[in-house]
Amino acid sequence: MKFVKQISRILIIFLLGAIVKSNAQTLEFAPVVVDANGQSSSTSWGEVSYSVGEAIVFTADGSSFNFWLTQGFEQPNMNTFSVLSVFVTATPPSCIHNTDGMLVASASGGAGTYTYNWSTGHQGLQADSLSAGTYTVTVTDSTGTTSSIAFILNDEQVTCGEVKIYKGFTPNNDGHNDTWHISGIEQFPGNEVLVFDRWGDMIWDKKNYDNVNVVFAGMNKNGEPIPDGTYFYVVKYGTNVEKGWVEVTR
């Protein structure tokens, strides 16, 4: 009996924090001590209630989080909560006022299958034929839980029919300027980009450069990383041929 009373007075429950990006909450959990009377408190990530009684119950409705922690003998020490989260990747319109932009959504967490509804009226993973603007996607899982995210889609800052060739990029896999961006070149099917080293040897050559699937990322034609330095290019699009240099710095 003394052992049971001691158990009923204190139980430490450890909650494992889940860090999610985009629209999802960042949850930071600390150990919770449950005494014989139960307690309730507010944290930066929601309302926590814990009391004497049965096993843990957890609920979440997408944007708000409520946790009920109760003092049960078979309650686990570690708990992970999977929250419905939405992520969006973007392909911007190729030039100002153009309507060839695209947004692609993906979801994680939640339960079962997902349905996607866009503010444009699109349904499914992607919304296409978009101009610059703000768009929203709402994801619903099999339990009816929803999660939404708004995304600002910016166009390439070039006038339609214009190409802007940037003079450098940093292919160090940090998520910023990892590839050589040539704004507006997507407007010209059949374009060709050639890259040469300082001795005049061609190290890379591709047609239909589109900054996404066909893009120079600091690798030679054999897929090997090239040294930092200055390289020379020939860019052909439409009836235009442009020559110059580009700096590769990791």
ZABAPA-681807 format. One record per residue: x, z, y of N, C-alpha, C in turn; residue in three letters. Coordinates in pm, whole numbers. Example, Ala and Ser with C-alpha at 12.3 -4.5 7.8 and 13.67 -1.06 7.14 Angstrom:
! residues 2
      nu      nw      nv     cau     caw     cav      cu      cw      cv    r
    1319     780    -569    1230     780    -450    1320     780    -330  ala
    1285     708    -225    1367     714    -106    1290     787       3  ser
***
This chain:
! residues 250
      nu      nw      nv     cau     caw     cav      cu      cw      cv    r
      84       0    -121       0       0       0      88       0     126  met
     194      82     121     285      85     234     346     -52     260  lys
     378    -123     152     436    -258     165     336    -354     228  phe
     210    -345     185     106    -434     239      84    -407     386  val
      82    -279     427      64    -245     568     180    -297     651  lys
     299    -285     596     416    -334     668     408    -485     689  gln
     366    -557     583     349    -701     595     243    -735     698  ile
     136    -657     705      26    -687     797      61    -659     941  ser
     168    -585     964     205    -553    1102     292    -660    1166  arg
     375    -724    1087     469    -819    1149     498    -935    1056  ile
     494   -1052    1112     527   -1174    1037     588   -1272    1134  leu
     706   -1321    1105     773   -1415    1195     750   -1555    1145  ile
     696   -1638    1229     666   -1776    1194     756   -1867    1276  ile
     834   -1949    1211     923   -2042    1280     855   -2178    1287  phe
     849   -2235    1405     789   -2367    1424     899   -2465    1460  leu
     902   -2579    1391    1004   -2681    1415     958   -2772    1527  leu
    1037   -2784    1637     999   -2868    1750    1012   -3015    1717  gly
     920   -3097    1771     924   -3242    1752     940   -3306    1888  ala
    1041   -3390    1905    1065   -3457    2032    1025   -3602    2017  ile
     929   -3644    2097     879   -3780    2090     889   -3844    2226  val
     903   -3977    2229     922   -4049    2353     791   -4108    2402  lys
     802   -4177    2514     691   -4251    2572     584   -4155    2616  ser
     457   -4175    2570     348   -4093    2620     335   -3961    2547  asn
     411   -3937    2441     392   -3820    2358     448   -3695    2426  ala
     391   -3578    2391     438   -3452    2446     574   -3417    2386  gln
     655   -3343    2462     776   -3283    2408     745   -3138    2375  thr
     757   -3103    2249     719   -2971    2204     843   -2888    2175  leu
     852   -2771    2235     964   -2682    2212     909   -2551    2158  glu
     936   -2524    2032     880   -2407    1968     984   -2296    1956  phe
     938   -2174    1975    1023   -2058    1954     961   -1973    1843  ala
    1039   -1885    1779     980   -1796    1679     868   -1713    1738  pro
     761   -1693    1662     644   -1617    1708     630   -1494    1620  val
     616   -1377    1681     596   -1254    1606     447   -1220    1608  val
     388   -1210    1490     245   -1179    1478     232   -1032    1443  val
     167    -955    1532     149    -814    1499      11    -792    1436  asp
     -25    -672    1412    -148    -641    1339    -273    -676    1417  ala
    -263    -688    1551    -381    -714    1634    -401    -860    1670  asn
    -295    -941    1653    -305   -1081    1696    -284   -1093    1846  gly
    -240   -1208    1891    -213   -1230    2031    -249   -1372    2071  gln
    -247   -1399    2201    -269   -1534    2251    -184   -1552    2375  ser
    -122   -1671    2390     -39   -1695    2507     -35   -1843    2538  ser
       0   -1876    2662      13   -2015    2704     161   -2048    2717  ser
     197   -2171    2677     333   -2219    2693     328   -2352    2765  thr
     446   -2411    2788     453   -2539    2857     391   -2652    2775  ser
     372   -2631    2644     321   -2738    2559     182   -2709    2503  trp
     116   -2603    2548     -21   -2580    2502     -54   -2434    2486  gly
    -171   -2408    2430    -221   -2273    2408    -197   -2232    2264  glu
    -141   -2115    2246    -112   -2064    2112    -197   -1940    2088  val
    -267   -1937    1974    -340   -1818    1933    -293   -1780    1794  ser
    -270   -1653    1769    -229   -1610    1636    -291   -1474    1610  tyr
    -340   -1455    1489    -417   -1335    1458    -401   -1297    1312  ser
    -462   -1187    1275    -461   -1140    1138    -561   -1223    1058  val
    -528   -1258     933    -629   -1325     852    -576   -1426     755  gly
    -619   -1552     773    -593   -1655     674    -467   -1735     707  glu
    -454   -1852     639    -336   -1936     659    -343   -2013     789  ala
    -234   -2087     821    -225   -2161     947    -329   -2271     955  ile
    -383   -2290    1074    -465   -2407    1105    -406   -2471    1229  val
    -391   -2605    1229    -336   -2677    1344    -429   -2790    1382  phe
    -459   -2806    1510    -537   -2921    1556    -471   -2982    1678  thr
    -492   -3113    1697    -443   -3183    1815    -536   -3299    1842  ala
    -564   -3328    1970    -654   -3438    2002    -585   -3547    2082  asp
    -454   -3564    2063    -381   -3672    2131    -311   -3625    2255  gly
    -388   -3577    2354    -327   -3537    2481    -312   -3387    2495  ser
    -392   -3308    2420    -381   -3164    2427    -350   -3108    2289  ser
    -289   -2991    2286    -242   -2934    2162    -288   -2789    2153  phe
    -351   -2752    2044    -393   -2615    2022    -346   -2571    1885  asn
    -286   -2452    1879    -232   -2402    1755    -296   -2267    1724  phe
    -346   -2253    1602    -397   -2125    1558    -308   -2077    1444  trp
    -234   -1970    1467    -143   -1917    1367    -198   -1783    1320  leu
    -222   -1770    1191    -280   -1646    1141    -191   -1585    1035  thr
    -209   -1456    1017    -117   -1378     935    -165   -1380     789  gln
    -109   -1472     709    -146   -1482     568     -24   -1464     481  gly
     -42   -1407     363      73   -1375     278     146   -1499     229  phe
      75   -1613     212     137   -1733     159     168   -1835     268  glu
     168   -1790     390     195   -1879     503     341   -1923     500  gln
     369   -2055     515     508   -2102     510     587   -2059     633  pro
     719   -2059     619     805   -2020     730     832   -2133     827  asn
     818   -2257     783     854   -2372     867     740   -2471     867  met
     701   -2519     984     590   -2613     995     626   -2724    1091  asn
     593   -2849    1054     616   -2964    1141     484   -3031    1170  thr
     456   -3057    1295     331   -3120    1334     357   -3263    1379  phe
     285   -3358    1321     303   -3499    1354     196   -3540    1454  ser
     237   -3566    1577     146   -3597    1685     137   -3749    1702  val
      17   -3800    1724      -2   -3944    1746      68   -3987    1874  leu
     160   -4081    1862     240   -4127    1975     234   -4279    1984  ser
     248   -4331    2106     243   -4476    2128     369   -4519    2203  val
     427   -4631    2160     545   -4688    2223     515   -4834    2256  phe
     571   -4883    2366     547   -5022    2408     680   -5089    2440  val
     699   -5211    2391     812   -5294    2431     758   -5415    2506  thr
     838   -5468    2598     788   -5571    2689     875   -5694    2691  ala
     812   -5808    2705     878   -5933    2741     821   -5975    2875  thr
     899   -5972    2983     844   -5999    3116     809   -6146    3135  pro
     718   -6177    3228     695   -6317    3264     826   -6381    3309  pro
     846   -6506    3275     975   -6572    3296    1005   -6599    3443  ser
     904   -6597    3529     927   -6617    3672     809   -6559    3749  cys
     824   -6551    3880     721   -6493    3966     591   -6570    3952  ile
     481   -6495    3930     345   -6548    3917     320   -6622    3786  his
     418   -6625    3697     394   -6689    3569     314   -6596    3478  asn
     253   -6650    3372     166   -6571    3284     211   -6582    3138  thr
     340   -6571    3114     391   -6579    2977     454   -6447    2933  asp
     413   -6336    2997     464   -6206    2957     392   -6154    2833  gly
     451   -6055    2768     391   -6001    2645     426   -5853    2631  met
     332   -5775    2581     354   -5635    2547     322   -5614    2400  leu
     406   -5537    2332     386   -5507    2191     386   -5356    2173  val
     282   -5303    2112     269   -5158    2091     300   -5121    1947  ala
     344   -4999    1929     358   -4944    1796     322   -4796    1803  ser
     270   -4743    1693     227   -4603    1691     297   -4530    1578  ala
     306   -4399    1594     360   -4314    1488     286   -4182    1492  ser
     297   -4107    1382     224   -3981    1373      78   -4005    1344  gly
      -5   -3907    1372    -147   -3923    1344    -172   -3932    1195  gly
    -284   -3998    1159    -321   -4008    1018    -384   -4143     990  ala
    -353   -4198     873    -416   -4322     828    -372   -4444     904  gly
    -464   -4537     921    -435   -4663     990    -468   -4651    1139  thr
    -413   -4746    1218    -432   -4743    1363    -512   -4865    1408  tyr
    -588   -4848    1515    -647   -4962    1586    -594   -4959    1728  thr
    -572   -5078    1785    -513   -5092    1919    -611   -5164    2010  tyr
    -640   -5106    2125    -727   -5169    2224    -657   -5170    2359  asn
    -645   -5291    2418    -574   -5310    2544    -673   -5322    2659  trp
    -626   -5285    2778    -710   -5299    2898    -740   -5445    2929  ser
    -665   -5537    2871    -688   -5681    2889    -800   -5734    2800  thr
    -844   -5652    2704    -941   -5698    2605    -876   -5740    2474  gly
    -743   -5749    2472    -674   -5781    2347    -693   -5666    2248  his
    -694   -5701    2120    -693   -5602    2013    -580   -5634    1917  gln
    -522   -5532    1858    -408   -5554    1771    -280   -5507    1837  gly
    -169   -5536    1773     -40   -5484    1818       4   -5539    1952  leu
     -31   -5664    1986      26   -5723    2107     -80   -5780    2201  gln
     -42   -5781    2328    -120   -5849    2432     -28   -5953    2494  ala
     -72   -6080    2498      15   -6185    2548     -49   -6261    2663  asp
      20   -6364    2712     -24   -6445    2827     -48   -6356    2948  ser
      46   -6267    2977      29   -6169    3083     113   -6204    3206  leu
      57   -6176    3322     133   -6180    3446     184   -6040    3475  ser
     261   -6024    3582     309   -5891    3619     191   -5802    3655  ala
     199   -5675    3620      91   -5583    3650      98   -5460    3563  gly
      -4   -5375    3574     -12   -5252    3497    -117   -5266    3387  thr
     -79   -5232    3265    -167   -5248    3150    -171   -5118    3070  tyr
    -282   -5097    3002    -300   -4976    2922    -338   -5014    2780  thr
    -280   -4943    2683    -319   -4959    2543    -362   -4822    2490  val
    -472   -4821    2415    -522   -4700    2352    -518   -4718    2201  thr
    -456   -4623    2133    -444   -4627    1988    -534   -4518    1929  val
    -607   -4554    1824    -694   -4459    1754    -655   -4457    1607  thr
    -640   -4335    1552    -607   -4328    1409    -735   -4308    1327  asp
    -719   -4289    1198    -834   -4283    1107    -922   -4161    1129  ser
    -868   -4057    1194    -948   -3937    1219   -1024   -3943    1351  thr
   -1001   -4052    1427   -1063   -4064    1559    -978   -4011    1671  gly
    -860   -3958    1639    -767   -3912    1742    -715   -4031    1821  thr
    -710   -4019    1954    -666   -4128    2038    -544   -4088    2121  thr
    -466   -4188    2157    -352   -4168    2247    -334   -4296    2327  ser
    -311   -4282    2458    -302   -4398    2547    -172   -4396    2625  ser
    -128   -4516    2666     -12   -4526    2752     -32   -4642    2848  ile
       5   -4620    2974       1   -4726    3075     142   -4780    3093  ala
     154   -4912    3108     286   -4974    3118     285   -5073    3233  phe
     388   -5066    3318     403   -5161    3429     492   -5276    3382  ile
     437   -5396    3384     511   -5516    3343     558   -5588    3468  leu
     689   -5598    3484     747   -5667    3599     791   -5807    3559  asn
     776   -5904    3651     823   -6039    3619     971   -6053    3653  asp
    1031   -6160    3601    1168   -6191    3639    1169   -6224    3789  glu
    1267   -6174    3859    1271   -6193    4004    1331   -6328    4043  gln
    1274   -6433    3984    1314   -6569    4021    1187   -6652    4039  val
    1195   -6750    4128    1083   -6842    4150    1075   -6937    4030  thr
     953   -6974    3993     937   -7065    3880    1016   -7193    3906  cys
    1089   -7238    3805    1175   -7354    3819    1317   -7319    3858  gly
    1343   -7190    3881    1475   -7143    3923    1541   -7065    3810  glu
    1673   -7072    3802    1750   -6995    3704    1855   -6912    3778  val
    1867   -6785    3739    1968   -6697    3799    2062   -6649    3689  lys
    2190   -6679    3704    2291   -6644    3604    2370   -6523    3653  ile
    2363   -6413    3579    2433   -6292    3619    2581   -6298    3578  tyr
    2664   -6226    3652    2810   -6238    3639    2874   -6135    3547  lys
    2796   -6054    3479    2858   -5957    3389    2755   -5882    3307  gly
    2801   -5821    3198    2718   -5733    3117    2809   -5641    3036  phe
    2750   -5535    2979    2828   -5431    2911    2774   -5410    2770  thr
    2823   -5483    2671    2771   -5473    2534    2824   -5351    2457  pro
    2786   -5232    2506    2834   -5108    2442    2723   -5033    2369  asn
    2608   -5101    2351    2496   -5044    2274    2440   -4916    2333  asn
    2442   -4906    2467    2381   -4789    2529    2240   -4817    2578  asp
    2189   -4937    2549    2053   -4971    2589    2041   -5027    2729  gly
    2153   -5044    2799    2152   -5097    2936    2250   -5213    2947  his
    2201   -5329    2986    2286   -5447    3007    2373   -5479    2886  asn
    2317   -5464    2767    2393   -5489    2645    2405   -5638    2613  asp
    2324   -5722    2679    2330   -5866    2656    2338   -5939    2789  thr
    2379   -6064    2784    2395   -6145    2905    2260   -6203    2943  trp
    2208   -6157    3056    2076   -6198    3098    2085   -6318    3193  his
    2009   -6422    3160    2001   -6541    3245    1854   -6558    3284  ile
    1818   -6507    3400    1677   -6505    3441    1620   -6645    3457  ser
    1501   -6664    3402    1429   -6789    3421    1465   -6901    3326  gly
    1565   -6881    3242    1608   -6992    3155    1503   -7022    3048  ile
    1414   -6925    3020    1309   -6948    2920    1215   -7060    2962  glu
    1213   -7092    3091    1124   -7198    3140    1168   -7337    3096  gln
    1289   -7347    3039    1346   -7478    3008    1377   -7490    2858  phe
    1277   -7529    2778    1303   -7551    2635    1414   -7655    2616  pro
    1497   -7634    2515    1608   -7724    2491    1732   -7692    2571  gly
    1729   -7582    2649    1848   -7542    2724    1963   -7513    2629  asn
    2085   -7512    2682    2203   -7483    2600    2300   -7399    2681  glu
    2358   -7298    2614    2456   -7210    2677    2583   -7212    2594  val
    2694   -7242    2659    2825   -7246    2593    2916   -7146    2662  leu
    2994   -7071    2583    3087   -6971    2636    3227   -7003    2585  val
    3328   -6997    2677    3466   -7031    2644    3558   -6915    2681  phe
    3667   -6900    2605    3767   -6800    2642    3862   -6860    2747  asp
    3962   -6784    2788    4049   -6828    2898    4141   -6943    2858  arg
    4152   -6969    2727    4233   -7082    2680    4150   -7209    2662  trp
    4020   -7197    2694    3933   -7314    2685    3870   -7336    2550  gly
    3888   -7241    2457    3826   -7253    2325    3681   -7204    2332  asp
    3589   -7281    2277    3448   -7241    2277    3427   -7132    2173  met
    3376   -7017    2216    3357   -6905    2124    3210   -6883    2090  ile
    3119   -6945    2166    2975   -6923    2141    2897   -7040    2199  trp
    2797   -7087    2124    2718   -7202    2169    2580   -7195    2105  asp
    2475   -7186    2187    2339   -7179    2135    2244   -7260    2223  lys
    2142   -7314    2158    2035   -7382    2230    1912   -7291    2236  lys
    1823   -7322    2332    1698   -7246    2350    1725   -7097    2375  asn
    1817   -7072    2465    1848   -6935    2509    1722   -6873    2568  tyr
    1684   -6752    2519    1561   -6691    2569    1575   -6544    2607  asp
    1698   -6492    2609    1728   -6355    2648    1680   -6249    2548  asn
    1617   -6291    2439    1568   -6195    2340    1621   -6229    2201  val
    1571   -6339    2146    1611   -6379    2011    1740   -6462    2012  asn
    1757   -6540    2116    1880   -6619    2134    1945   -6569    2261  val
    2052   -6489    2245    2113   -6424    2361    2259   -6391    2326  val
    2346   -6402    2426    2488   -6371    2408    2508   -6220    2424  phe
    2557   -6156    2316    2572   -6010    2316    2716   -5966    2297  ala
    2810   -6049    2343    2950   -6011    2333    3010   -6032    2196  gly
    2949   -6122    2116    3000   -6157    1985    3038   -6305    1985  met
    3141   -6340    1908    3176   -6482    1898    3084   -6551    1797  asn
    3105   -6677    1770    3017   -6753    1682    3025   -6707    1536  lys
    3126   -6624    1505    3136   -6567    1371    3075   -6427    1362  asn
    3014   -6383    1473    2953   -6251    1474    3050   -6137    1495  gly
    3170   -6167    1545    3271   -6064    1568    3277   -6026    1716  glu
    3295   -5897    1748    3303   -5856    1889    3421   -5922    1959  pro
    3399   -5968    2082    3507   -6027    2160    3571   -5921    2249  ile
    3698   -5935    2286    3763   -5837    2373    3701   -5838    2514  pro
    3715   -5725    2584    3674   -5721    2723    3754   -5825    2801  asp
    3691   -5880    2904    3763   -5977    2985    3669   -6075    3052  gly
    3728   -6176    3114    3653   -6280    3183    3639   -6402    3093  thr
    3516   -6453    3082    3489   -6572    3002    3420   -6676    3090  tyr
    3422   -6797    3046    3370   -6908    3126    3252   -6973    3054  phe
    3158   -7021    3131    3036   -7073    3070    2999   -7210    3124  tyr
    2920   -7279    3044    2848   -7398    3087    2703   -7376    3046  val
    2612   -7378    3141    2470   -7357    3114    2395   -7486    3151  val
    2327   -7542    3053    2253   -7667    3073    2104   -7638    3060  lys
    2026   -7680    3161    1881   -7663    3154    1816   -7772    3239  tyr
    1714   -7835    3183    1654   -7948    3252    1758   -8054    3278  gly
    1770   -8095    3405    1873   -8192    3444    1993   -8122    3507  thr
    1997   -7989    3501    2101   -7910    3567    2212   -7871    3471  asn
    2334   -7866    3524    2450   -7815    3451    2524   -7721    3545  val
    2530   -7593    3509    2600   -7494    3592    2721   -7441    3517  glu
    2832   -7423    3593    2955   -7371    3537    3000   -7249    3617  lys
    3063   -7156    3548    3111   -7036    3617    3177   -6940    3521  gly
    3181   -6813    3559    3244   -6712    3477    3152   -6592    3460  trp
    3175   -6516    3352    3100   -6392    3325    3197   -6286    3275  val
    3183   -6165    3322    3272   -6055    3287    3208   -5970    3176  glu
    3283   -5948    3068    3239   -5863    2957    3315   -5731    2964  val
    3242   -5619    2982    3305   -5489    2993    3227   -5387    2910  thr
    3296   -5324    2816    3230   -5224    2732    3249   -5084    2787  arg
***
